Amino acid sequence: MQIPPFHLAFPIKSIADTRAFYIDILGCDEGRSTENWIDFDFFGHQLSAHVRADAGQNAGTGTVDGDAVPIPHFGAVLEWQQWHDLADRLKNAKVAFLLEPKIRFVGEPGEQGTFFVTDPAGNGLEFKTFRDPAMIFAH
């Protein structure tokens, strides 16, 4: 299944901190930028981070499978090994997890890995993977 790239614009506090997190820690490539915004290639999708004074004020949670997760949040669905590699990279960089990497529904058709972190502005990010990528939209 080929999913076209999405575009997401979101608020940040600092270009420098955001650049360091998305490039140096997550491994994204930088696109265009000015002193007020910066674009990233986020696992094949376009993120556009805009400096705003009210960045990080979207603090709230929802509950999924008994875990508190940030609402709103965004993220990426990665290949199985890519997800494990990113989790290891974040652990090595001493990034704090809101929800530690875990595998849910082990042995079931929707078996998946998930974890949550925040960027320097407090935006919630979820990274997921599916043992069988065909199960991403299964119900």
C-alpha positions in Angstrom: 0.0 0.0 0.0 1.4 3.4 -1.0 0.3 6.3 1.1 0.9 9.7 -0.3 3.0 12.1 1.9 1.1 14.3 4.3 1.9 17.9 5.3 1.6 19.1 8.9 2.3 22.6 10.2 2.8 22.9 14.0 4.1 25.4 16.6 7.6 25.4 18.1 9.4 27.7 20.5 12.9 27.7 18.9 14.3 27.0 15.4 17.7 25.9 16.9 16.2 23.4 19.5 13.8 22.1 16.9 16.5 21.6 14.3 18.7 19.8 16.8 15.9 17.4 17.8 14.4 16.6 14.4 17.8 16.4 12.6 20.3 15.2 15.1 18.1 12.9 17.2 15.3 11.8 14.9 17.5 11.8 11.7 15.2 14.0 9.6 16.5 16.0 6.7 16.0 19.8 6.6 14.1 21.4 3.9 13.5 25.1 3.4 13.7 27.4 6.4 13.6 31.1 7.5 14.1 32.6 10.9 10.4 31.9 11.6 9.9 28.4 10.3 11.7 25.2 9.2 10.6 22.3 7.1 11.7 18.7 7.6 11.5 15.4 5.7 9.8 13.4 8.4 10.0 9.8 7.3 8.8 10.8 3.8 6.3 13.4 5.0 6.6 17.2 5.2 6.6 18.9 8.6 6.6 22.7 8.7 7.5 24.0 12.2 6.5 27.6 12.9 7.8 29.7 15.8 4.9 30.8 18.0 4.8 32.3 21.5 2.0 29.9 22.5 3.9 26.7 21.4 3.7 23.9 23.9 0.4 24.9 25.4 -1.6 22.0 24.0 -1.0 19.9 27.1 -3.7 17.2 27.6 -4.0 13.5 27.5 -6.3 10.7 26.4 -6.3 7.1 27.4 -5.4 4.3 25.1 -5.2 0.7 26.4 -4.9 2.1 29.9 -2.0 4.4 29.0 -2.1 8.3 29.1 -1.1 9.6 25.7 -0.7 13.3 24.7 -3.6 14.8 22.8 -3.0 16.2 20.3 0.0 14.2 18.9 1.4 13.2 15.5 4.0 10.8 14.4 5.0 8.1 11.9 4.4 4.4 11.2 7.8 2.9 10.6 9.0 -0.5 9.4 9.5 -3.0 12.3 13.4 -2.8 12.4 13.4 1.0 11.7 11.1 1.5 14.8 13.4 -0.6 17.0 16.4 1.4 15.7 14.7 4.7 16.4 13.8 3.6 19.9 17.4 2.6 20.6 18.7 6.0 19.1 16.3 7.9 21.4 17.4 5.9 24.4 21.1 6.5 23.6 20.4 10.2 23.2 18.7 10.2 26.7 15.4 11.4 25.3 12.6 10.9 27.9 9.8 8.7 26.8 6.2 9.7 27.8 5.4 6.0 27.0 8.3 3.6 26.8 8.6 1.4 23.7 6.2 -1.5 24.0 4.6 -4.2 21.9 0.9 -4.5 22.1 -1.4 -7.3 20.9 1.5 -9.9 20.8 0.6 -12.8 18.6 -2.6 -11.2 17.3 -3.2 -9.9 13.8 -2.7 -6.2 14.9 0.6 -6.8 16.8 2.2 -3.4 17.0 4.9 -1.4 18.7 4.4 2.1 20.0 6.2 4.8 22.0 5.7 8.5 22.7 8.1 11.3 23.2 7.9 15.1 23.1 9.9 17.5 21.0 11.6 20.6 22.6 8.3 22.6 22.3 6.3 19.9 24.1 4.6 18.5 20.9 3.6 14.9 21.5 5.1 12.4 18.9 4.0 8.8 18.6 6.1 6.2 16.6 4.3 3.0 15.7 5.1 -0.2 13.8 3.1 -3.2 12.8 4.5 -6.7 12.7 2.3 -7.1 9.5 2.1 -3.7 7.7 -1.1 -4.9 6.0 -2.8 -4.6 9.5 -2.4 -0.8 9.8 -6.1 -0.2 9.0 -7.5 -3.6 10.0 -10.4 -3.7 12.4 
